[in-house]
Amino acid sequence: MTEHEPEEIRQKVREYYTAAAEERASTSSCGCCCGGSDEAEPCCGETSSLYEEDMLANLPKEVTELSLGCGDPVTLAALLPGQTVLDLGSGGGIDCFLAAERVGDEGRVIGVDMTPQMLERARKNKAKIGADNVEFRLGEIEHLPIADSSVDVVISNCVINLSTDKEQVFREIYRVLKPGGRLAVSDIVTNGELPEAIKSDLAAWAGCVAGAVDVEVYRRAIESAGLVDVEIKPVYFGPEMMREAESHIDLKDLDGIPPEKIQTAIFSARITAHKSA
Ligand SMILES: C[S@@+](CC[C@H](N)C(=O)[O-])C[C@H]1O[C@@H](n2cnc3c(N)ncnc32)[C@H](O)[C@@H]1O
């Protein structure tokens, strides 16, 4: 475990994404949060490499430039018209807006994020797009501001790894899902334990590296909450994305992991599960 207190980590994560929300307004598009630098400079792939290109065609650059995920939970979720969708750690709102197109006017999407500056960006984006079926709420994913059994599908993109209490997050997901409801998540997990030097690095926590846990620990946290049919499929980053990520991660922090193994030691995964009907 890390030597830092959970509240200290949460504060660092909030500061990091506050800076990201404030400073990325004029930067070029870039997905994935796997950077570990001290600066608010989440890193790596182009947003367009996370999503099918035509999915982004209707979104303004204010949305795509603030895409900080590590996958495409919206496609994974196979959403249907009329569904209620909850996005955990919605950031600038990219997955909420993509989900909103799929669930249509009869459906609704709620994004929850703990960083006020992110919510401000997301609400501005909502106004620009005119996405009336999307709502953003301030809150923590460990204590969701959402009623019991009210959501058809929970999605999340590169956020749960940032929580110091993943078991509580999955208990909350179970609570808010309707019977038969589904979970579809993209997140960073590891194959084995990370070296202590990384786990205690607060900047690496905020950059989605140090908080990532072993894939089997992640699976057990989902199952302990009561969710069933858990599937976790690795999506290894390509060489280009890894080079870009490495340029943002201080590689001396990765001592203990041979460079050729980094790609499979820390990876993005597609995670699905559901609540029994
Ligand atoms: C890596 S960004 C991902 C944003 C968005 N999902 C995307 O794909 O662009 C992480 C987001 O999760 C939020 N976040 C991190 N930990 C959180 C927590 N415990 N509760 C609520 N939001 C959290 C941050 O404020 C930030 O907006």
Ligand as a Chemical Component Dictionary entry (heavy atoms), coordinates in Angstrom:
data_LIG
# 
_chem_comp.id                   LIG 
_chem_comp.type                 NON-POLYMER 
_chem_comp.pdbx_formal_charge   0 
_chem_comp.three_letter_code    LIG 
# 
loop_
_chem_comp_atom.comp_id 
_chem_comp_atom.atom_id 
_chem_comp_atom.alt_atom_id 
_chem_comp_atom.type_symbol 
_chem_comp_atom.charge 
_chem_comp_atom.model_Cartn_x 
_chem_comp_atom.model_Cartn_y 
_chem_comp_atom.model_Cartn_z 
_chem_comp_atom.pdbx_ordinal 
LIG C1  C1  C 0  -8.353  10.726 -16.461 1  
LIG S1  S1  S 1  -9.652  11.858 -16.293 2  
LIG C2  C2  C 0  -10.876 11.068 -17.332 3  
LIG C3  C3  C 0  -11.993 11.992 -17.725 4  
LIG C4  C4  C 0  -13.007 11.392 -18.695 5  
LIG N1  N1  N 0  -13.537 10.148 -18.199 6  
LIG C5  C5  C 0  -12.404 11.214 -20.075 7  
LIG O1  O1  O 0  -12.350 10.096 -20.578 8  
LIG O2  O2  O -1 -11.967 12.212 -20.643 9  
LIG C6  C6  C 0  -10.213 11.516 -14.651 10 
LIG C7  C7  C 0  -11.416 12.312 -14.186 11 
LIG O3  O3  O 0  -11.955 11.664 -13.034 12 
LIG C8  C8  C 0  -12.199 12.617 -12.023 13 
LIG N2  N2  N 0  -12.030 11.899 -10.749 14 
LIG C9  C9  C 0  -10.906 11.327 -10.284 15 
LIG N3  N3  N 0  -11.137 10.709 -9.112  16 
LIG C10 C10 C 0  -12.452 10.896 -8.827  17 
LIG C11 C11 C 0  -13.302 10.508 -7.740  18 
LIG N4  N4  N 0  -12.824 9.792  -6.711  19 
LIG N5  N5  N 0  -14.594 10.873 -7.780  20 
LIG C12 C12 C 0  -15.076 11.611 -8.820  21 
LIG N6  N6  N 0  -14.322 12.015 -9.867  22 
LIG C13 C13 C 0  -13.020 11.659 -9.878  23 
LIG C14 C14 C 0  -11.209 13.717 -12.265 24 
LIG O4  O4  O 0  -11.652 14.947 -11.724 25 
LIG C15 C15 C 0  -11.107 13.733 -13.791 26 
LIG O5  O5  O 0  -12.041 14.592 -14.360 27 
# 
loop_
_chem_comp_bond.comp_id 
_chem_comp_bond.atom_id_1 
_chem_comp_bond.atom_id_2 
_chem_comp_bond.value_order 
_chem_comp_bond.pdbx_ordinal 
LIG C1  S1  SING 1  
LIG S1  C2  SING 2  
LIG S1  C6  SING 3  
LIG C2  C3  SING 4  
LIG C3  C4  SING 5  
LIG C4  N1  SING 6  
LIG C4  C5  SING 7  
LIG C5  O1  DOUB 8  
LIG C5  O2  SING 9  
LIG C6  C7  SING 10 
LIG C7  O3  SING 11 
LIG C7  C15 SING 12 
LIG O3  C8  SING 13 
LIG C8  N2  SING 14 
LIG C8  C14 SING 15 
LIG N2  C9  SING 16 
LIG N2  C13 SING 17 
LIG C9  N3  DOUB 18 
LIG N3  C10 SING 19 
LIG C10 C11 SING 20 
LIG C10 C13 DOUB 21 
LIG C11 N4  SING 22 
LIG C11 N5  DOUB 23 
LIG N5  C12 SING 24 
LIG C12 N6  DOUB 25 
LIG N6  C13 SING 26 
LIG C14 O4  SING 27 
LIG C14 C15 SING 28 
LIG C15 O5  SING 29 
# 
